[in-house]
Amino acid sequence: PDVVLLDINMPRMNGIEVLKDIKQIDPSIAVIMVTANEQITLAAEALTAGAFAYVPKPFDFRYLDHMLASILDRPSQQRR
């Protein structure tokens, strides 16, 4: 995939752990973290771990659309 929307709070594994696993498999995959938790420390941790963006829920679909457009408009060599 070019983009993954990933929630931080999941049943067995937190999203930061999944993000790190995704980045080990393919660093070019853009991951947008979404969460209802608006802690600044979580946002900073996600971005440090390689997230493209951090979007609090409920999110504005126009903002999400802007994030997706900026990812998909990148040259393909940056995505792969």
N, C-alpha and C positions, 0 to 999 in steps of 0.2 A: 504493500500500500504506500501511497505518497503521504497520507495523513492519517493519524489515529487520534480520535477524541477519547480521552481517558479520564475516568473519574478517580479522584484520590481515595475515596472511601469505598472499598470493595470487601466482600465477605472473608476471603482467605489471605489475601495479599494486599498491601496498600499500593496505590497507584504509583508512588515514587519507586517502589521496588520493581514494578512492571515496566516503568519508564526506563530504568537502568538496564533491565533485560532487553528491551526493544533496542536501545542504543548499542548494546553489545552485539546484537544480531545484525543491525543495519543502522549505522549512525546517520544516514541520509533521510531516514523517515522522520517527518515532522510530527511531533506530538503536542497536541493542545490539551492541557490539563483543565478539567472542569470540576468544580466542587462547590458545595453550599458553605463550606468552611472558608471564611475570609481572613484567616490568619496570615499575616505578612511573612512569618517565618516559613510557612508551608509554600507560599509562592516563591520565596527566595530559594528554598531547597529544590523545588521543581525546576526552576530556571537554571540553577547551578548543575543539576543532573542532566540538563540537555533539552528541557522542554522548549518548544518554540514560543509558547504563550501560556498564560494562566488566566482562565476565564471563570469568574465567580457565577454561581447559579443563584437565582434565575438569570440567564444571560440574555442580552439583547441580540436577537438574530442578525441584525444589521452588523453588529460588531463581529459576530462569528463569521458572517459572510465576508467581511473585510479580511479577517485572519486567513480564511480559506483561499481567498483570491490572491493574497500576498504569497502564500505558499505555492499555489499552483502556477503563478506567474513567474516563479523562479526558473532560470534555465534548467533543462532536464539534467545536465551534468551535476548541478548542485543537489538535485533530488536523488541521484543515484550514485 
